[in-house]
Amino acid sequence: MKRSIYLFQAFLLSAIAVIAQRPPSISSPAVHPDHSITFRYFSRKAQKVTLNGEFLKAPVALTKDTSGIWSVTVPPVKPDIYPYSFRVDSVELADPNNTYIFANERFKRSIVDVPGDQPLIHSLQNVPHGKVSYRYYKSGTLGITRQLLVYTPPGFNPNSKTKYPVLYLIHGGSDTEETWTKVGRANLIADNLIAQGKAKPMIIVMPYGNVRPAPMPDFTKDMVNDIVPFIEANYPVGKDSKSRAVAGFSVGGGQTLNIGLTNPDKFAYVCSYAPYTATEEFKKNFTDWSPNAGQMNGQLKLFTISVGTDDFLYESVKQNIALFKEKGLKVEPLIVPGGHTWMNCKLYLAHTLPQLFK
């Protein structure tokens, strides 16, 4: 009997010790009605915790209370979706209390969604919604099976006689095929613009643009020879150039120019967002380039390049715009405030979708 009591007491003390070590339940981030935000992080051992975010001009320090909870409240920020992270001593971390993670292969950041007083174009609204599907296709170019995401619009019927146009939408360099939905909210932007009658119902294909260790130019071949045929074999879509658009951000914006401008007979809409073009493929394609501008202007129903004035690529993008104008192409620049961010990406996409497939 005494042995049982001792065992019970030992178990109880052990359980209490475990509970005492368990981090407290905290809410982070907490977005307040005035658009200020409180961030919290738990650590009894950390010496310093700072907050980094694209809504801040510089990192800010968190303050620790007696229970080991670090916190800071930042002043009201402009409603949008923002990446952020903590730096705990010398290590950068995503917020362990936030399941909303930025889809990226290089860094791990969290996301805070600051809603507007009125619904923003990327907000989840009370409108008919499309569907995002994860699909697999065989890439003959790369010799592997790969994943891509497909958005189908509200009311989509795979067996109907309707032929949908397709936007092929490419992510940034270290992003993934999920970044356009998880951070860029491409599906919700499309839902809202279609519901408002501002955009045509369309299919949006979001492939994985990184093909390493294969040469990066192979993605152009993968798009033309594998991705487009897969979509056209499995979805009721138009198969002419006027039913195809290609767009992308950063490295994906450079890939957009390589894909679209070397295949104007296949893509009538080419929309490049803050393109990164310091690549061998771009240099090979557009150094000493002598296009038939009259023919290409007839093939391209829309050619746009977008960039923010604070984007680190702003000057190179301006040079690219000047290059294409010098070659006689009708390019429509979109110059807006802001940097090389997914906040601007959503703006570019929302500007583009109403222009497609008219």
N, C-alpha and C positions, 0 to 999 in steps of 0.2 A: 504494500500500500504506500509506504513512504517513498519507495523507488518511483512509483507512478507519479507521486506529487512532485518529486524532484525533476522528473522528466518533463512534466507539464510546466513547471516553473522555468526550466531551461528553454523550452519551446517558446513560452510567452516572452521571456527576455530577448530571445533571438528575434522574434517577430517585431518587438518594440524597436530593436536596434535597426532592423531593416526599414521600418516605417520612418524612423528618425532620419535615415539617410536618403529617403526618397525625396526628389525635388518637389516643392510645392506646386500646386496647380495655378498657373498664371495665364493671363490673357495677353497675347501679343501677336500682331499689333492691335491696338484698340483705336478705331477711328471715331472721333467725336463729331457731334452735329455741326460744329463750326469748322470742320475739316482739319482741325489739329489732330495729331496722332501720338499716342503713347506706346512706346516700345519697352519691352521688359525682357530680362535675361537673368537666369539663376546660376550663380556660382559663388561658393564660399571661399574658393581658393584664388580666383582671378585677382590680379593686381590692378588691371585697367581694362575697361570695356568701352569701345567707341562704336558709334553708328555711322555707317556710310550709306548714302542713298542718292538717287538721281533727282531728288527734290531738295537736296542740300547743296550749298555752295562749298562747304567744307565739312569734314567729319565732326561730330559732336560727341561729347563724353557722357556716359551714363553715370548715375550716382547710386552707390550701394547702400541698402538699409541694413539693419541689424540681423535680419533673417537671411541675408545673402541674395536678395533680389535687387538687381540693377535696373534702373529705369530712367527714361527721359521722355519728356513731352515736347514735340516740335510744334512751332506755330502753324496756323492754317496753311495748307498747300493747295495749289490748283487741282481740282478734281481730275483724276486720271489714274492709270495703273503704273506703279513705279517699282523697279527693282531696289533692293536694299540688302545689307548684310551687317553682321557684327564683326568687329575685330577684337578678339579676346586675347589680351597680351600681344603676341605676335602672329596669331593665327586668325585668318578670315573664315567666318562660319555663316551658314544660313541660320535663320531663326528656328531653333528647335521646337518652338511652340506654334509654328505656322506650317501647315501642310501645303500651302500654295508656293511651289518652287519654280524658279525660272528654268525652263528647259534649255540646257546648255552643256556642252562637253568639257569646257575649259574651267569655268567657275561655277560655284554653287551659291546662288543668291535666292532670297525669298522675294515675294511680291506682295505689295499692299495696294488694295483697290480703294481709292477714295471716290465715292459716288458723287455726282453732281446734284444740285438742287432740282434740276431737270435731267431726265435720262440722257446720258451721253450716247453717241452713235455706237459705241462698243458695248453698251450695257445690255444685260439680259432684260428684255422687255416683253410685254404681253402681246406678242405677235406670233404668227405661225413660224415654226422652227424647222430648219433643215436637219440633216443627219450627217455626222462625221463617222466614216468607216475606216478601219485599218485594213489595208489590202496588201497582198504580196504578189510580186510579179517576177518573172524570170528575166534577168538581164543577160542577154547574149553578149553584149558588149563587155561586161565585167565577169561573166561566167559564174554568177551567184544569184541567189534569190534575195530580193530586197523588199523593204517595206515603204509604203507611201500612204498618205491620208487622202481620202476623197470626201469632199463636202457635196452632198446632193441637196437641192433646194426644197423648200416646203412644197408638198403635193407631188413630189417626184414619183413617177411610175416607170419602173424599168421596162415595162412591156407596152408602154404607150407609143404612139406614132410620133410624138414630139421629139424633135432633135435639138438637144441642148448645146449651147456654146460652152467652151471650156477655157478656164483660166488656169495656167500652170504657174504656181506661185512658189518661189524659191526662198529659203531662209538665209540667214547670214552665216559667216564662216565657221564659227564654233557652235552655232545653234543646231537644232535637230528638226526633223520633219514635224515635231509637235509644237515648235515655238510659235508658229503662225496661229495656232488655235489657243494654246495655253497662255501666251503673252500677247500676241497680236489680235486675238479675238476675231479672226477673219470670218469665222462662221456666224458670229453674232452681228458683225458689221453687215455681212451679206443679208442675213435675215431682216435686219431693220431697214436697209435700203430697198430691198425687194418689197417689203410690206408698205413702204412709203411710195412705191411706184417709181422710185428713182433709179433702180437698177433692174436689168432683165434677170429672170431666173437663169442661173448658170450653175455648172459644175465647177468646183475649184479643186484642183489636184495639187497636193503639197508633198513633193518627193523629198527624199534625203539627198542633199546636194553634195555631200562629201564622199569621195570615192577612193581615198587613200587606202592602201599604198599604190593604187593605180594612178597614172598621170591625171591631173585634174581636168585637162581637156576632154578626157573620156566621158565626163558627165554630159557634154554637149551631144556626143554620140548616143549615150544612154537615153537622153531625153528624146532625140529624134527617132532612133531606131528601136527603142524598147518601151519607153513610158507612153509615148503618144499611141503607138499601135496597141498596147495593152488596154488603154482607156477606150479606144475606138472599137476594140473587139468585145468589150464587156459592158459598155454603157451606150444608150441611144444618143449619140452626139453627132453634130455636124462634122464632116470630114474635109471641109475646104478651109483655106487660110482665114477667111472672114469669120469662121467659127472658133478660131484659136487665138488666145492671148498668152503672153509670157511676161511675168513680172518677178522682181526679186529685190532683196535688200542687201547692201554692203557687198560681200563676196557674191551673194546671189544676184545683186544688181549688175555686177560685172558679168556673171554667167548669163544673165538676161540679154545683155548686149551681144555677147558672143553667139548665143543661140539664135536670137531674133534677127540680128542684122546679117548673119551669114545664111539665114534661111527665110528671107522675106516672102518666098513663095509658100511657106508653111505657116507663118504667124503674121497676121495682119495688124496685131496690136502688140507693141513692145513698150513696156513701162518699167523703167529702171529707177530704183530708189537708192540714193546715196551710194552709187556704185564704186566698189573697190576694183581698180583696173590695173594695178601694178603687178600684172601676171604675164607669163610667157605667152599664154593663149591670146590675150588682148593685144600684146605687142605684135604677135605674128599676124593676127587678123587685120589690124588697123594701121600698121606702119606701111607707108607707101601704098595705101589703099586707094583705089580709083574706081569707086562704085558708079554704076549707071544711075545717077541721082533721079533722073526723070522717071525711069522704070520703078525704082524703089519707092519714090513718093506715090506712085500709082498703086503699088502693092500694099504700102503701110497706111492703114486707115487712121492709126494713132501711134505716135512715137513721142514719149515723154521721158524726161529725166528730172527727178526731184531731189532736193537737198536742203538742209538747214544752214543758216548763215553761221552758226556756231559749230557746225560739223567739222571734224578734223580733216575731212575729205573735200571741204568746200572749194578750195582752190583747184584741186585736181578735177573735180566735177565740172567747174566752170571751164577748164581747159578742154574737157571732153565735149561739152556743149559747143564750144567754139569750133572744135575739130569737125563735128558733124555738120554744123552750119556752113563751114568753109567748103565741105564736100558737096554742099547743095541739098542736104536733107532737111526736111521740114520737121524740126524737133521742137516740142513745146516744153520749155523749162517751167518747173514749179519751185520757186525759191521761198522758203518760209523761215521764221525764227526757229531756234532750237538746235540741238546737236545730233550726234549719231546715236539716236535712241529709238527704242520701240514705241515711245510716245509719238514721235514723228512718223514712224512706220504706219501706225494706225491711221494717222492723218492722211498719209500718201494713199493708202489703200482706199479709204473712204472717198478720196477725191477721184481715184481711178475708176472704181466700179461703175459709177453712173455714165462714164464715157465709153464703156465697152459695148460692142455688139449692137451699135445703133444702125 
